[in-house]
Each structure stands twice: as structure tokens, then as C-alpha cells.
Amino acid sequence: MSTTQERGDLTGDLATTSVDLIGSGQEGGILDQVGAWWQRVRAGDMGALPAVGGFVVLSVLFSLLSPFFFTERNFANLMTQAATLVMLGMALVFVILLGEIDLSAGVTAGVTMCIFIVLVNVQGVNWIVALAVAFLIGIAIGTFIGFFVARVGIPSFVVTLGLFLGLQGLELIVIGSGGLYRVQIPEILAIQNSNLPTWGGWVMLVVVLLVSGVTSFVDRRRRSAAGVPNRTIALVWAKLAVFAVLGGLAVFLLNRNRGQAPTILNGQEVGGNIVEGVPIVVPFVLVILWVGTFVLDRTKYGRYIYAIGGNPEAARRSGIKVVTIRWTAFIVCSFLAVFAGLFSISKVGSVDAAAGRDLVLSGVAAAVVGGVSLFGGRGRLIHAAIGALVIAVITNGLGLLNLPAGVNYLVTGGVLVLAATVDAVSRVRAGGTILRT
Amino acid sequence: MSVPIIELTDVVKSFGPVSVLKGVSLRAYPGKVTALVGDNGAGKSTLIKGLAGVQPYDSGSVRFDGEEVSLHSPRDASRLGVEVVYQDLALCDNLDIVQNMFLGREETRLGTFDEGRMEREASDTLRSLSVRTVKSVRQKVSSLSGGQRQTVAIARAVLKKARVVILDEPTAALGVAQTEQVLALVRRLADQGVAVIIISHNLADVFAVADHISVLYLGQMVADLETRATTRDDVVGYITGTKTMGVSA
């Protein structure tokens, strides 16, 4: 290799810090890593930090204000309430990373569920077939949006605003004005209303820890094989420990009985029920979160989404098929939105002609509150999930306080504007400009 | 004189009735820096876009290593090892240095990124250019200065094993110290055996770094000079059209 002859040229601090490599920010002990992370935060690369902080502050606040907030029952309730929004937020990340928006995602969730329920309840179609149809329609809607945005070149705001209206019309036609259908499929209802057996929760936690640990070690082996430094191994253990403690706490709380206590009638225990275990929707969300994150972080498709969000012209000149990536991102978004619809009808238990209408902006809000940049190119799926939890906590907590619904909208709207401001300001500090080019 | 890597002969390009290149010839040699100068509208960009395969020439021959080749798409250019570093730097601010250098041709194993290998190669490439201004290859490009960005863009071309690197106004937006760094980098690039073509309006830069100077004037190559054997006044004369060489090369 020609590297040996240049070795002599290296002078100054470079030669002392590493023999034959330019730094990569992976060197040093755990304190150096924490220091480097703090530098990035101060430079405006805050990630999910504000959202996590908000989640903690709000949780403490509501625990103090309401005796019902920090209970096993409400904790499980929060999970299922948040699931729809988490899913929708994660779906939207794919298009928001491109600097685009999908205002119709909530209604996509709604209209596919309208068609699903009419197929099952009215037409008598097998629910699995009907579900497949719903997902296909989701894909079709994404294809439609993607065509007009990526190929024709209409701003996504306009295309999806059009669909937001159009799909509501379709819902009305499919369901009929004032119509309402009950969901009677046990498998669908189980997603949000049934729980894993208590051992299932622990198995889930072990799987999460194993997957996280194995990917970390595969990464480290690849880096060692290439001869570049790894982060200190203490970080891997620290990460696994945090997962184990927080996950263990969550599983423990969800595994406790949160059912109705029995009433004593004539010396006999009457009524009451045992409800325990992790809601089935949780592993659903975790799997989708993991797959999506894997694609975004470790595959070309994901990298190209970030590249186009950062600088579409640079992406094009690098040989990336910008049109294809843009187009498919809308398909992914609409496809994942169908899951949000599914979680929603499982929770609510019925479908009406307004399904998904008020979900739209909450989904965008979830992503933005979690730290996904509306300017494109920055953000991760987990950010949208955390953002959705923040919004769900607000809704849940204010509901427990018996405040009027209007306050909920006001607070959520305020949090969204605050989050968007943090996004814009941190972007300037990170060296970017406010203006999109 | 060695064999030119790339040799353009009598290339012609017109847009409708406007002929922009009227039979231009240009040669670039391995290990040499060739400066392409000329006033605005002289046809520099058109000449470069033809080489990059973005806007193919109407007629004329392009020889690569002495063999006639066709340049009709950016892919053709890329396959021959011709890389253009554009003035408005095609980098993604939100990605780090390694990610930018490998954008569009990432190293993967089992369909997933081999980050270690990419980091290694990026680091080796930067070091082979004796880059000392970059602290970490995992820095986001948004945190880099103009000179560092230019460095990354050039290193990106080197990483692709480019044999001809065309730099479009590489020092236009840079301060004095950064200009110095980039020019030194251009020199090292040539020392690796790459044929460098540099477009610049800044004659001080041109004289500092170029071995040959080719002057375009209204779509014609009016002078092909050895830097050592010419003066600034002569070059200015050719650029403005007050001086001619008689026969263009």
C-alpha cells in the first residue's frame, strides 16, 4: 500500500492521536464519548433530547396533578392510545426526511379501514382478504401521490391536500353519511384490547436485548476487520443496561394486574377481572420500528432518502435515482399509514365516515415534536415514536384532569409550534439556513 | 512530452443558431495541471459539460489514452474515469464526510453497509492527499469550512480512482489561507498521476498551480501555453482578444 510513504508526512497532533488514520470520533473512553455527544447537542444536533425531556416533565407533572395518571391501568392505556399516532408518525418520517409532507396519511388510514370494514361487514369477504385489499389500496394511494410529486413535480403539500379532501369524499361514499360499522373481528380487536401472557412480555424484552446486542457486535466486528477504531465497549453495555432497566420496568408494570377489583357481595367476591400483560400492539410497533430503522440506517435505500433530503442535486449527480426514491417513499408512507388505521379501529371498535380525519396533523406533529426536521434530511423513526408518546401523554393527562377538549388542542398546537421553532433554531446553529433551496 | 490522457480535437457545439464551440482542441496530461481560462461566454462551461457527458459535442473527436471514445452520458465519463468537481459543490450537508465520499456507491456486505471499510478507505484517501485540516471523517459536512468542503469534494473524485479531474472554479468562494490549501491539494492530486483540468478566473491561482494554460476566446482555443514560458500580461491579452497566436493549437 502507498500509505507507508506518507506516514512520515504526518506531523503535529494527527500523528500523536492515531498512527495511520484520520480520527472518526469513535476514539477515547466513555467520558470522551459523552463529551463529544454534548458538543453535538450544543452545536444544535439535539435529536430526540427535547422530546424525551418533555415526556419526563409532562409525566411528572401529570403524576402530581392526578392520582390516576401513574397507575398500571393508565400506563397500559397510554400505550394503546399512543399506538396509532406512533405508527402514523413513523409512516410520515419517510416523506418528511425528503423534505416533503403527506397531509393525507391520516385519511389514507381512514379510507382503507372504511373499505376494509364494508368488505367484511357488508360484502361478507374473509377479513384476511379484506385486509390485503386495504393494504393494496394504501399502496395504490401512495403510488398516486408519488406519481404527481416525483414525476409530475407538483408540491407534495398540494397533492396531498387534494387527497385529504378527496379521500374524505370517498369515505362518505363508501360508508354513507352518518353510517357507522362495528368491528367484530376478534383478531383485529385483539391487537389493542388483548395482552401477551406475562411470560411473553419477558420473552419480548429478551429478544429486544439480543437483537440490539447482536447488531452492536456485528458492527464492531466489521469495524475491527477494516482496522478502524471502535467505540469503547462500555457504551454497548451501558446501552443494553438502559434497555434492560427501562424495558424491564415497563414489562413489570404491564404484567401487574390492572383489572377491576372484585366487589364483595354477601361475603362472596363478585365481578372483577384480571387484566395483565403487555398489549399485543406493542410488539407490533417494535417490529415495524426496528425494520424501518434498519432500512433507514443500514441500506442504500435509507441512505439515499437522507441524501435527497439533504441535497437533491448532489444526490442526482451521485447517480441516485431521485425520482424512484421519492416515489417509493410515498408508497412506504401510505402503506404504513394503513397499520395506523388498523390500530385505530382496533382501539375504537368502530369505523365511521370521518375515520382518520383528525389524525393528520397529529401525525406530523408527532414527528416534528420528536425532532424530525420538516426541512428534510434529519430525524429517525424513534424520534417520531417518542414525539407521539409526548402528544399522547398530553391528551391522556389533560383528559384525566377533566379539562375541556379545547385545552387539549391548544396545548398540543403550542407544543408543535415550540418543536418546530426548536427545529428551525437548531438548524441554524448546525450551520444550515432556514430557507429551503 | 508524454501521451495525453485526454485529447479533444476540433470539437463543435452549437445551441440552435448560436455556435458556442467552433472547433476546439484541448489536451490534458497525466500528472499535469492544465488551466482552462477565458472570459465569461468563451465556452468553458460548454467544453466541460461535453467532457462530463452532460451535453455531448455535436462533432469532433475525443481520444482517451490515444483511443477514440464516445462521450454521450455522465455514465460514459464516469466509466472512463472523468470526474467533475462542480463549483456549487455537490455535497449533502446532513451527511458526514464518509457518507458523502461514498454516496451512490456505498460498500455493502449482505445488503447492509460496511461502515468500517468505507471509513477506512475514506481515511486512506484523505491521507494520501495529505489532508490535515479534517479532524474526524465522521464530521457532518454542515460543520465544515468552504476549503474543507472543497477538499472532501476532490477526495471524492480521487476515491473513484478518477484519471481526469475537472475542477470548476475551486477557489472562487475561499479566503486566502483556504485557497492556499486547496491549491496545494490540486498539486498533490496531479502528483498522484491524475490529469487535472482547472477552470479559474483567478490568474494568480492559475500561475501558482498550472503547468499549461489554454485560453478560450469566443469559442476558439486561441492559445496553448506553458506556464513557465508566458506572462500574466500575455494571458490577459489572449483572454480579452487583444493578442492572438495566429494558429490555434
Interface residues (C-beta under 8 A of the other chain):
Chain A: M1 S2 T3 E6 D9 L10 T11 G12 L14 D20 L21 I22 G23 S24 G25 Q26 A43 D45 D219 R222 R223 S224 A225 A226 G227 V228 F294 R298 T299 K300 R303 Y306 A307 G309 G310 N311 E313 A314 A315 R317 S318 G319 I320 G377 R378 A430 G431 G432
Chain B: P74 R75 S78 Y86 D88 L89 A90 L91 C92 D93 N94 L95 Q99 N100 L103 G104 R105 E106 T108 R109 G111 T112 F113 D114 E115 G116 R117 E119 R120 S123 D124 L126 R127 S128 S130 V131 R132 V134 K135 S136 V137 R138 Q139 K140 S142 S143
